[in-house]
Amino acid sequence: MRGVFLRLTLLVLLGAAAVLGGVSTYGYLVSRNILLEKVEESARNQALATVNRIESVLSTLQKVPWSAAYALENAPLTPAEIRRLSRRLLADTPEVFGTAVAFEPYSFDPKQLYYSPYFYRHGDEIRETMLGGANYRYFYQDWYQLPRELGKPVWTEPYFDEGGGNILMTTFSVPFFREEHGERRFAGVVTVDVSLEWLRRMISEVRVLETGFAFLVSGSGVYVTHPDMSLVLNETIFTQAESVGDRQIREIGRDMIRGGTRFVEVTEPSTGRHGFLFYAPLPSNGWSLGVFYPRDELLADVRRMTLVTGGIGLAGFLVLAGLAAAIGRSIARPLRRLSVAAGEIAAGR
């Protein structure tokens, strides 16, 4: 009888444990999927809102040098007129750190190899300097060479402008042309410089749970902003992927510089933490914004709910075990008496 009692109790408890485990697992997976869907939507909204904020400034900045380039193409300006134009540009556009009008060799003055007045901010002042010389041959700078060779406006990769603004910056350059002997020839560029500090402040304002963060990479994958300042301008998303041997990060980097948009589970290379990454492009300059959500913080609510559910289920299981034991004993007791009575009858008692 004891064996029947134990088998019956064990069968009931195993069945209850299987149901409880199945319900808990299903509840966890459903809750996790619902949370991730909401997080993806929230991440998309948060990232795109930040992209739109940056784009609203960049698109405005892009229009600024066009008017100056148009003026330079349609009529030769005197040095005084170029100075007034540059000062007005800075005064009207607080997001611009500096602006230059850089001419081709000897094109502004047949006696001057270099002619590029540069105006920049210094505290509350607007200061002026002349670019060009043995230590700063601006013809070989990306901000000059790229629009010259491509014949179109260009955003540069982020750089430290030693000899010019002497800060971390990116430059938008617009070429201008002149008619010579019936041909349209490249004559120089008009530039606006944007301090990376402005972008860093805007990106740092993106709040992501407790320790998540946003970052920006350039069109070649260079870190433009990142909480780890040692990475900025010193590393690319590809060199980081190589250092940790993570093929997935390399593929993500390729998709980012191609202008892709995705929400993907990753191991963040600078911290080694597991989490989820949402990224989206900046249409103006081909850069990409990434927002990282740590997995442990993201799923904390699901884990708490699972622990509570598991605790309730365990309490229910223990109550069920007690009931099963009591029911088993109540069933086994009459059977035990019947067995004893049957034995006595068989013995002729």
Stockholm file with secondary structure:
# STOCKHOLM 1.0

chainA/1-349         MRGVFLRLTLLVLLGAAAVLGGVSTYGYLVSRNILLEKVEESARNQALATVNRIESVLSTLQKVPWSAAYALENAPLTPAEIRRLSRRLLADTPEVFGTAVAFEPYSFDPKQLYYSPYFYRHGDEIRETMLGGANYRYFYQDWYQLPRELGKPVWTEPYFDEGGGNILMTTFSVPFFREEHGERRFAGVVTVDVSLEWLRRMISEVRVLETGFAFLVSGSGVYVTHPDMSLVLNETIFTQAESVGDRQIREIGRDMIRGGTRFVEVTEPSTGRHGFLFYAPLPSNGWSLGVFYPRDELLADVRRMTLVTGGIGLAGFLVLAGLAAAIGRSIARPLRRLSVAAGEIAAGR
#=GR chainA/1-349 SS CHHHHHHHHHHHHHHHHHHHHHHHHHHHHHHHHHHHHHHHHHHHHHHHHHHHHHHHHHHHHHHHHHHHHHHHHHSCCCHHHHHHHHHHHHHHCTTCCEEEEEECTTTSCTTCSCCCEEEEEETTEEEEEECCBTTBCGGGSHHHHHHHHHSSCEECCCEECTTTTCSEEEEEEEEEEEEETTEEEEEEEEEEEEEHHHHHHHHHTCCCTTTCEEEEECTTSBEEECSSGGGTTTCBHHHHHHHHTCHHHHHHHHHHHTTCCEEEEEECTTTCCEEEEEEEECTTTSCEEEEEEEHHHHTHHHHHHHHHHHHHHHHHHHHHHHHHHHHHHHHHHHHHHHHHHHHHHHTTC
#=GC SS_cons         CHHHHHHHHHHHHHHHHHHHHHHHHHHHHHHHHHHHHHHHHHHHHHHHHHHHHHHHHHHHHHHHHHHHHHHHHHSCCCHHHHHHHHHHHHHHCTTCCEEEEEECTTTSCTTCSCCCEEEEEETTEEEEEECCBTTBCGGGSHHHHHHHHHSSCEECCCEECTTTTCSEEEEEEEEEEEEETTEEEEEEEEEEEEEHHHHHHHHHTCCCTTTCEEEEECTTSBEEECSSGGGTTTCBHHHHHHHHTCHHHHHHHHHHHTTCCEEEEEECTTTCCEEEEEEEECTTTSCEEEEEEEHHHHTHHHHHHHHHHHHHHHHHHHHHHHHHHHHHHHHHHHHHHHHHHHHHHHTTC
//
